[in-house]
Amino acid sequence: MKRYILTVSYDGTDYCGWQVQPNGKTVQEVLNDAVFKAFGERAVVKASGRTDAGVHARAQVCQVDLNADIAGEKLADALNARLPDDISVLNSTAVPDTVDIQSIAKAKTYRYYLYFCQRKKPLLERYSTWIKGEPDIEKMREAAEILCGEHDFKAYCASGSQVKTTVRKIFSLKVEEQPVPPDCKVVYIEAYGNGFLYNMVRTIAGTILWYSQGKLTKEDLYETLKGNRNKVGKTMPAKGLVLYSVGYGAKVEYDGYDD
Amino acid sequence: MKRYILTVSYDGTDYCGWQVQPNGKTVQEVLNDAVFKAFGERAVVKASGRTDAGVHARAQVCQVDLNADIAGEKLADALNARLPDDISVLNSTAVPDTVDIQSIAKAKTYRYYLYFCQRKKPLLERYSTWIKGEPDIEKMREAAEILCGEHDFKAYCASGSQVKTTVRKIFSLKVEEQPVPPDCKVVYIEAYGNGFLYNMVRTIAGTILWYSQGKLTKEDLYETLKGNRNKVGKTMPAKGLVLYSVGYGAKVEYDGYDD
């Protein structure tokens, strides 16, 4: 048996999230099926963490144990030949079976994309959320500065989720504008942290937006960090969220990207 | 009766092209329906030209005649309230009924998007076509230079199409690289001309690509301009093509974009 690490990218639009579930197609299920088609083995592809229904991944990190003895770098193409266009293995490598991605994943980066303009743009709709009007980047950055750091994010977590602790540390929370035509502004909120609760990034995005629109005050933001759910902004739609990368410390990079 | 000009953007993925047809949903049909829902009128929305199944539009230009007396700039929102997320009216304006967009459209710009990298990227798949390997931009530009200009493009036109003449003038044919992560290169071929035949831009894109990959020679390119269909490259998939803008001369811009 040999352990492999895979960097996987997917367009989550047509999937009920990462994890196998009884109702609806999931990314994990399609990857498990590709492994079976390629090697006749019923192995389970594990991810560094789940993503929700409709959420995308630029570079999710996964592991799988196979009896098939294939060179690490060849596994990607063997699976890609059995995968649909909306899931792709960007690279693959064999690792010692003492490696466990869920325990060594030290950080994750998510981006939430918004676009601001007068009217909806169909060619931006798939991967970002339309906000009518102009962005106030400075105000968005003010909110991001308040939310960045180690906090109890229970106000940002969908109720009903079961976790040991709702404390998480956000190492950086940036608001950046992308170069696009002058009549439209694409802005992403990039959250880099040691872990994120269910819906946390989407609710942070909504809170930063609402603060920038004057719907929340600084005091409201501080209240949310004390656990007040009534002061958080809207949980933004899944389509604007992408798992950007998974970090394993400075020297170990499995994300298939150099930037 | 009042005439209105609309700038319309659409994601063509789920449509059988622009023009109403018996089998399958078209962009024109959905716009006609939105007009009916908004005003109770069975008007026909006309475009500056058709786009094929799966082709996108950043800024198509359309016109419609209505009995409803609505301020020009308000028509866009009235229709958008009745349109799905993949079609949007970017702006609208009332014009004298002597204006006819099909006769005054002087030029069109299309872009064909390709992305070059080792493995398929799901987040680029919707609007561009994957090419394995590295682009040779200089070779692509060599081919573009040969094809640019006024020529008989009958070799680039799907057979069976009925047009008076297959001579068209391409004013400029650019090959540009977009800034993206270093492991992947997005390249677009931008064709600006006085008109394009059925499948012409997609076949030009395939021909430029094949030349850059050494599958065609300069002599082959000159042969195509004499009408030899056997020397053109592949007709590239519709998904990478977008009608970028429609030009009405230097002073009249209806495209909703400033760039």
Boltz contact constraints between the chains, C-beta under 6 A:
constraints:
  - contact:
      token1: [A, 9]
      token2: [B, 121]
      max_distance: 6.0
  - contact:
      token1: [A, 9]
      token2: [B, 122]
      max_distance: 6.0
  - contact:
      token1: [A, 10]
      token2: [B, 122]
      max_distance: 6.0
  - contact:
      token1: [A, 11]
      token2: [B, 122]
      max_distance: 6.0
  - contact:
      token1: [A, 11]
      token2: [B, 123]
      max_distance: 6.0
  - contact:
      token1: [A, 85]
      token2: [B, 125]
      max_distance: 6.0
  - contact:
      token1: [A, 86]
      token2: [B, 122]
      max_distance: 6.0
  - contact:
      token1: [A, 88]
      token2: [B, 119]
      max_distance: 6.0
  - contact:
      token1: [A, 88]
      token2: [B, 120]
      max_distance: 6.0
  - contact:
      token1: [A, 88]
      token2: [B, 122]
      max_distance: 6.0
  - contact:
      token1: [A, 90]
      token2: [B, 119]
      max_distance: 6.0
  - contact:
      token1: [A, 119]
      token2: [B, 88]
      max_distance: 6.0
  - contact:
      token1: [A, 119]
      token2: [B, 90]
      max_distance: 6.0
  - contact:
      token1: [A, 120]
      token2: [B, 88]
      max_distance: 6.0
  - contact:
      token1: [A, 121]
      token2: [B, 9]
      max_distance: 6.0
  - contact:
      token1: [A, 122]
      token2: [B, 9]
      max_distance: 6.0
  - contact:
      token1: [A, 122]
      token2: [B, 10]
      max_distance: 6.0
  - contact:
      token1: [A, 122]
      token2: [B, 11]
      max_distance: 6.0
  - contact:
      token1: [A, 122]
      token2: [B, 86]
      max_distance: 6.0
  - contact:
      token1: [A, 122]
      token2: [B, 88]
      max_distance: 6.0
  - contact:
      token1: [A, 123]
      token2: [B, 11]
      max_distance: 6.0
  - contact:
      token1: [A, 125]
      token2: [B, 85]
      max_distance: 6.0
  - contact:
      token1: [A, 181]
      token2: [B, 257]
      max_distance: 6.0
  - contact:
      token1: [A, 181]
      token2: [B, 259]
      max_distance: 6.0
  - contact:
      token1: [A, 182]
      token2: [B, 258]
      max_distance: 6.0
  - contact:
      token1: [A, 183]
      token2: [B, 257]
      max_distance: 6.0
  - contact:
      token1: [A, 183]
      token2: [B, 258]
      max_distance: 6.0
  - contact:
      token1: [A, 257]
      token2: [B, 181]
      max_distance: 6.0
  - contact:
      token1: [A, 257]
      token2: [B, 183]
      max_distance: 6.0
  - contact:
      token1: [A, 258]
      token2: [B, 182]
      max_distance: 6.0
  - contact:
      token1: [A, 258]
      token2: [B, 183]
      max_distance: 6.0
  - contact:
      token1: [A, 259]
      token2: [B, 181]
      max_distance: 6.0
